[in-house]
Amino acid sequence: MFLMFIISMLAETNRHPFDLPEAESELVSGYNVEYSGMSFALFFLGEYSAMFFMSSYIVVLFLGGSFLPLNFFFLQPFIFGFKVIFFIFIFI
């Protein structure tokens, strides 16, 4: 399930090897030319927020969220953040 979710996650966010949203005839990078200024910034903000959401979703579903065998309650946000950042690093 974990492997299938990672593959689906990559396909949903158009990351490599599923990063072909434009056709071969659009050699000037397709949507990057059509958007400019704030539209371009919001487009990429949406792309990276989807990556953050998918990374946090996989941490909650498969890696136990902020759980560690030793119960240090003050470290839980940092543990969760570290796991999410690890999967964002895998994405990028």
DRENDO-1510 file (C-alpha; in Angstrom, 1 decimal, always signed):
<recs>
REC; n; res; u; v; w
REC; 1; MET; +0.0; +0.0; +0.0 .
REC; 2; PHE; +2.8; +2.4; +0.9 .
REC; 3; LEU; +4.6; +2.0; -2.5 .
REC; 4; MET; +1.3; +2.3; -4.4 .
REC; 5; PHE; +0.5; +5.5; -2.5 .
REC; 6; ILE; +3.9; +7.0; -3.2 .
REC; 7; ILE; +3.5; +6.2; -7.0 .
REC; 8; SER; +0.0; +7.7; -7.0 .
REC; 9; MET; +1.3; +10.7; -5.0 .
REC; 10; LEU; +4.0; +11.4; -7.6 .
REC; 11; ALA; +1.4; +11.1; -10.5 .
REC; 12; GLU; -1.1; +13.4; -8.8 .
REC; 13; THR; +1.4; +16.2; -8.2 .
REC; 14; ASN; +3.0; +15.8; -11.7 .
REC; 15; ARG; +6.4; +15.0; -10.5 .
REC; 16; HIS; +9.1; +12.9; -12.2 .
REC; 17; PRO; +8.4; +10.5; -14.0 .
REC; 18; PHE; +4.9; +11.7; -14.5 .
REC; 19; ASP; +5.9; +15.3; -15.3 .
REC; 20; LEU; +4.5; +15.6; -18.8 .
REC; 21; PRO; +1.6; +18.1; -18.5 .
REC; 22; GLU; +2.3; +19.7; -21.9 .
REC; 23; ALA; +2.6; +18.2; -25.4 .
REC; 24; GLU; +5.8; +17.8; -27.4 .
REC; 25; SER; +4.8; +20.7; -29.6 .
REC; 26; GLU; +4.9; +23.1; -26.7 .
REC; 27; LEU; +8.7; +23.3; -26.5 .
REC; 28; VAL; +8.6; +26.7; -24.8 .
REC; 29; SER; +7.4; +25.1; -21.5 .
REC; 30; GLY; +3.6; +25.5; -22.0 .
REC; 31; TYR; +2.0; +26.9; -18.9 .
REC; 32; ASN; +5.1; +28.7; -17.8 .
REC; 33; VAL; +4.8; +31.1; -20.7 .
REC; 34; GLU; +1.0; +31.6; -20.3 .
REC; 35; TYR; +1.2; +32.6; -16.7 .
REC; 36; SER; +3.1; +35.7; -15.5 .
REC; 37; GLY; +3.5; +37.6; -12.3 .
REC; 38; MET; +1.1; +36.7; -9.5 .
REC; 39; SER; -0.7; +34.1; -11.6 .
REC; 40; PHE; +2.6; +32.2; -12.0 .
REC; 41; ALA; +3.4; +32.6; -8.3 .
REC; 42; LEU; +0.0; +31.3; -7.2 .
REC; 43; PHE; +0.3; +28.4; -9.7 .
REC; 44; PHE; +3.6; +27.2; -8.2 .
REC; 45; LEU; +2.3; +27.9; -4.6 .
REC; 46; GLY; -0.5; +25.5; -5.4 .
REC; 47; GLU; +1.9; +22.9; -6.7 .
REC; 48; TYR; +4.1; +23.0; -3.6 .
REC; 49; SER; +1.2; +23.1; -1.2 .
REC; 50; ALA; -0.1; +19.9; -2.8 .
REC; 51; MET; +3.3; +18.4; -2.2 .
REC; 52; PHE; +3.2; +19.5; +1.4 .
REC; 53; PHE; -0.3; +18.1; +1.9 .
REC; 54; MET; +0.6; +14.8; +0.3 .
REC; 55; SER; +3.7; +14.5; +2.4 .
REC; 56; SER; +1.9; +15.2; +5.6 .
REC; 57; TYR; -0.9; +12.7; +4.5 .
REC; 58; ILE; +1.6; +9.9; +4.0 .
REC; 59; VAL; +3.2; +10.6; +7.3 .
REC; 60; VAL; -0.1; +10.4; +9.1 .
REC; 61; LEU; -1.3; +7.3; +7.3 .
REC; 62; PHE; +1.9; +5.2; +7.1 .
REC; 63; LEU; +4.5; +6.5; +9.5 .
REC; 64; GLY; +2.5; +7.1; +12.6 .
REC; 65; GLY; +2.3; +10.9; +12.6 .
REC; 66; SER; +4.4; +12.3; +15.4 .
REC; 67; PHE; +4.8; +9.0; +17.3 .
REC; 68; LEU; +8.2; +7.9; +18.7 .
REC; 69; PRO; +8.7; +5.0; +21.0 .
REC; 70; LEU; +9.8; +7.4; +23.7 .
REC; 71; ASN; +7.0; +9.7; +24.7 .
REC; 72; PHE; +8.5; +13.2; +24.6 .
REC; 73; PHE; +5.3; +15.3; +24.1 .
REC; 74; PHE; +7.2; +18.6; +23.5 .
REC; 75; LEU; +9.1; +17.0; +20.5 .
REC; 76; GLN; +6.0; +15.8; +18.6 .
REC; 77; PRO; +5.6; +18.8; +16.3 .
REC; 78; PHE; +9.3; +18.6; +15.4 .
REC; 79; ILE; +9.2; +14.9; +14.8 .
REC; 80; PHE; +6.1; +15.4; +12.5 .
REC; 81; GLY; +7.8; +18.2; +10.7 .
REC; 82; PHE; +11.0; +16.2; +10.2 .
REC; 83; LYS; +9.1; +13.3; +8.7 .
REC; 84; VAL; +7.2; +15.7; +6.4 .
REC; 85; ILE; +10.3; +17.5; +5.3 .
REC; 86; PHE; +11.9; +14.2; +4.5 .
REC; 87; PHE; +9.1; +13.3; +2.1 .
REC; 88; ILE; +9.2; +16.8; +0.5 .
REC; 89; PHE; +12.9; +16.3; +0.0 .
REC; 90; ILE; +12.1; +13.0; -1.7 .
REC; 91; PHE; +9.6; +14.8; -3.9 .
REC; 92; ILE; +12.0; +17.6; -5.0 .
</recs>
